Amino acid sequence: MAKSQSTMQVGDELRIIGSTEYVSIGKLDKIPAKIDTGADSSSIWASDIEVSRDGTLTFKLFAPKSPYYTGETLESKEYKVSVVRSSNGNEQIRYRTTLPIKINGCTVKAALTLADRSRNNFPILIGRRTISGKFLVDVSKINVERPHKAKSKKLNKELIENPYKFHNKYIKKSK
């Protein structure tokens, strides 16, 4: 008999994932994703989101400026809407559909809201509902380098070389 989610023991059938992971969706491989245990739902960058007269939801994953964009139009007759509240309290109405996602070798059906994530560091955010009962998150494990870390390293090097010049260039200028 399969164990229910509430009786699973730590490490029992659960895969350990990091706070960032590469995921696969269909033919697309190695897409960086943020694993966010503070987020209830999961979200994916989508563009050209439309609903036809017959009620079919169509969209494209990512957008032309994304390296993961293929231009392929996906469609679904099975979708819902979600009201998503961001950490700053703003609410957005988004379409939500289910897609199979492979995380750390395990394929799961993920309910994903479709959103413009072009300004986010990660085109996919995986929330609690997707990982609950399937994965344990080890926050010390980072499998995808965060883009801003390289920028921070460069800035810190500049700071060490000349703190006064750095301050005038970046900090004083921004006031």
C-alpha positions as CSV (number, residue, x, y, z in Angstrom):
1,M,0.0,0.0,0.0
2,A,1.4,3.5,-0.9
3,K,2.1,5.8,1.9
4,S,-0.1,8.9,2.2
5,Q,1.6,12.2,2.1
6,S,1.0,12.7,5.9
7,T,2.7,9.5,6.9
8,M,5.8,9.8,4.7
9,Q,9.0,10.0,6.7
10,V,11.8,12.4,5.9
11,G,13.8,11.0,3.0
12,D,11.2,8.3,2.3
13,E,10.6,8.4,-1.5
14,L,11.2,12.1,-1.6
15,R,13.9,13.6,-3.8
16,I,16.1,16.4,-2.5
17,I,16.2,19.5,-4.6
18,G,17.9,22.8,-4.2
19,S,16.5,26.3,-4.0
20,T,17.3,26.6,-7.8
21,E,17.0,23.7,-10.3
22,Y,17.1,23.1,-14.0
23,V,13.8,21.7,-15.2
24,S,12.5,20.3,-18.5
25,I,9.2,20.9,-20.2
26,G,8.5,18.8,-23.2
27,K,11.4,19.2,-25.6
28,L,12.8,22.1,-23.7
29,D,15.7,21.1,-21.4
30,K,17.8,22.9,-18.8
31,I,15.4,25.8,-18.0
32,P,16.4,27.5,-14.8
33,A,13.7,27.5,-12.1
34,K,13.5,29.0,-8.7
35,I,12.1,26.7,-6.0
36,D,10.1,28.9,-3.7
37,T,8.7,27.3,-0.5
38,G,7.2,30.7,0.3
39,A,5.1,30.8,-2.8
40,D,1.8,28.8,-2.8
41,S,1.6,28.4,-6.6
42,S,3.9,27.9,-9.5
43,S,4.3,30.2,-12.5
44,I,5.9,30.2,-15.9
45,W,6.8,32.9,-18.3
46,A,4.2,32.9,-21.1
47,S,3.4,35.3,-24.0
48,D,0.7,35.8,-26.6
49,I,-1.9,34.5,-24.2
50,E,-5.3,34.5,-25.9
51,V,-8.7,32.8,-25.5
52,S,-10.6,32.0,-28.7
53,R,-14.3,32.2,-29.2
54,D,-14.6,28.5,-28.6
55,G,-12.9,28.9,-25.2
56,T,-9.5,27.5,-26.1
57,L,-6.6,29.0,-24.2
58,T,-3.5,29.5,-26.4
59,F,-0.1,30.7,-25.4
60,K,3.6,30.5,-26.1
61,L,6.1,29.6,-23.5
62,F,8.5,32.4,-22.8
63,A,8.9,35.3,-25.4
64,P,11.1,36.1,-28.4
65,K,13.8,37.7,-26.2
66,S,14.1,34.5,-24.1
67,P,16.7,31.9,-25.1
68,Y,14.1,29.2,-24.4
69,Y,11.5,30.6,-26.8
70,T,10.5,28.3,-29.6
71,G,7.5,30.2,-31.0
72,E,5.4,27.0,-30.6
73,T,1.8,27.8,-29.7
74,L,0.3,25.6,-26.9
75,E,-3.4,25.2,-26.4
76,S,-5.6,24.0,-23.6
77,K,-9.3,23.5,-23.1
78,E,-8.7,22.7,-19.4
79,Y,-7.7,25.8,-17.6
80,K,-8.8,28.0,-14.7
81,V,-8.1,31.5,-13.4
82,S,-6.2,32.3,-10.2
83,V,-5.9,35.5,-8.3
84,V,-2.3,35.8,-7.4
85,R,-1.0,38.1,-4.8
86,S,2.6,39.2,-4.9
87,S,4.8,39.7,-1.9
88,N,4.1,43.4,-2.1
89,G,0.3,42.9,-2.0
90,N,-0.5,43.5,-5.7
91,E,-3.2,41.1,-7.1
92,Q,-3.3,39.8,-10.6
93,I,-5.8,37.6,-12.4
94,R,-3.9,34.9,-14.3
95,Y,-4.8,31.8,-16.3
96,R,-3.7,28.5,-14.8
97,T,-3.1,25.3,-16.7
98,T,-1.3,22.0,-16.1
99,L,1.9,21.0,-17.7
100,P,4.3,18.1,-17.1
101,I,7.6,19.3,-15.7
102,K,10.7,17.2,-15.0
103,I,12.5,18.2,-11.8
104,N,15.6,16.3,-10.8
105,G,14.6,13.4,-13.0
106,C,11.1,13.2,-11.7
107,T,8.1,14.2,-13.9
108,V,5.3,15.9,-12.1
109,K,2.1,17.5,-13.3
110,A,2.4,21.2,-12.3
111,A,-0.5,23.7,-12.2
112,L,1.2,26.8,-13.6
113,T,-0.1,30.3,-13.8
114,L,0.9,32.1,-17.0
115,A,2.7,35.4,-16.5
116,D,5.1,37.8,-17.9
117,R,8.3,36.8,-16.0
118,S,10.6,38.8,-18.3
119,R,11.8,40.9,-15.4
120,N,12.4,38.0,-13.1
121,N,15.7,36.2,-12.7
122,F,14.1,32.9,-13.3
123,P,11.5,32.2,-16.1
124,I,9.9,29.5,-13.9
125,L,8.9,29.6,-10.2
126,I,8.0,26.4,-8.5
127,G,5.8,26.8,-5.5
128,R,4.7,24.6,-2.6
129,R,1.7,22.9,-4.3
130,T,4.0,21.5,-7.0
131,I,6.7,20.1,-4.7
132,S,4.6,19.1,-1.6
133,G,4.9,15.4,-0.9
134,K,7.3,14.9,-3.8
135,F,10.5,16.8,-2.9
136,L,12.5,18.0,0.1
137,V,14.1,21.4,-0.5
138,D,17.7,21.8,0.7
139,V,18.1,25.6,0.6
140,S,21.9,25.3,0.8
141,K,21.9,23.5,-2.5
142,I,22.0,25.9,-5.5
143,N,21.9,24.1,-8.8
144,V,21.6,27.2,-11.0
145,E,23.8,30.2,-10.3
146,R,21.7,33.3,-9.8
147,P,22.4,35.9,-12.5
148,H,22.9,38.8,-10.1
149,K,25.7,36.9,-8.2
150,A,28.2,37.5,-11.1
151,K,27.3,41.2,-11.1
152,S,27.7,41.3,-7.3
153,K,31.2,39.7,-7.6
154,K,32.2,42.3,-10.2
155,L,30.9,45.1,-8.0
156,N,32.7,43.9,-4.9
157,K,35.9,43.7,-6.8
158,E,35.4,47.3,-7.8
159,L,34.6,48.2,-4.2
160,I,37.8,46.6,-2.9
161,E,40.0,48.4,-5.6
162,N,38.7,51.9,-4.7
163,P,35.9,52.3,-2.1
164,Y,35.8,56.1,-2.6
165,K,35.5,55.9,-6.4
166,F,32.9,53.1,-6.0
167,H,30.8,55.2,-3.6
168,N,30.7,58.2,-5.9
169,K,30.0,56.1,-9.0
170,Y,27.1,53.9,-7.6
171,I,25.9,55.1,-4.2
172,K,26.1,58.9,-4.3
173,K,24.9,59.0,-7.9
174,S,21.7,57.1,-7.0
175,K,20.6,59.7,-4.3
